[in-house]
Amino acid sequence: MTDRMTLENGTREAADRSRIIGHYGGYRKMYSFGFTCLVYHATTLFCKRNFNYKNDALGKTVGQMVGAARSARQNIVEASSRAATSKEQELRQLDVAKGSLDELAGDYEVFIIDAGEAPWSQSDERYRAVRDLQLDAFNKSEDVDHEFGKYILAMRKRCARWLENEDPIVAANSILITIRRAVGLLKGQMDRTADAFVEEGGFTERMSRARIKARDEKAKKVQEKMPKCPRCGRPLRKMVARKGRNAGNEFWGCSGYPDCDFTRNL
């Protein structure tokens, strides 16, 4: 599954390289964000069910797991916002999100092994069933907070048999597999963002291009208003005589000098 929003951004940015403020937002359309949201909500439920004062007296395990899941979600949001002005910062935030998911995956691996089992094999029917879970596309552009909430609730319901299973081993394995899917999508997004940065540059380069373009357009307009040399057709320039009886006086001189020495008094 490919992140649609990333591909759409690449197409828009290629056609819009002169923009200073780049495209940003739209993270809710990304499948990586959808899967990460499912991981976050499944993790909060998993921790409520499986940890208490007896096996996590200080709340450190719950704090680390829920914190990592939240960090992944929120850093994708921030990366999407940072995309407007800094590809470098966008990449950093995506990398933090990816790192948080990898950290969380380690917690689920430990939980499964501590229970005396190994994570499901990729040849396991249950592994394939979770791996093949699909998310609907989210394309709403109005009342987005409300509509995305409805969307996530529907996707949670679709995946609840696995991600929110009351059997902790089933839930842990399912969440682990979903984390791997989200990480894979984020990695692809990071690669495409890095390619876009190499090809198009960042915020500073966009500002420089915009300034050069504005300067060139201004110079072109000025040249178009200048009178033309009757000999060679090049624009005439306003000049000041430095010596002789006309010293200090302005005159028109051909911009093609020394090839053309035409002059005219103002």
Secondary structure, 3 states (H helix, E strand, C coil): CCCHHHHHHHHHHHCCCCCCCCCCCCHHHCHHHHHHHHHHHHHHHHHHHHCCCCCCCCCHHHHHHHHHHHHHHHHHHHHHHHCCCCHHHHHHHHHHHHHHHHHHHHHHHHHHHHCCCCCCCCCCHHHHHHHCCCCCCCCCCCCHHHHHHHHHHHHHHHHHHHHCCCCHHHHHHHHHHHHHHHHHHHHHHHHHHHHHHHHHCCHHHHHHHHHHHHHHHHHHHHHHHCCECCCCCCEEEEEECCCCCCCCCEEEEECCCCCCCCEEEC
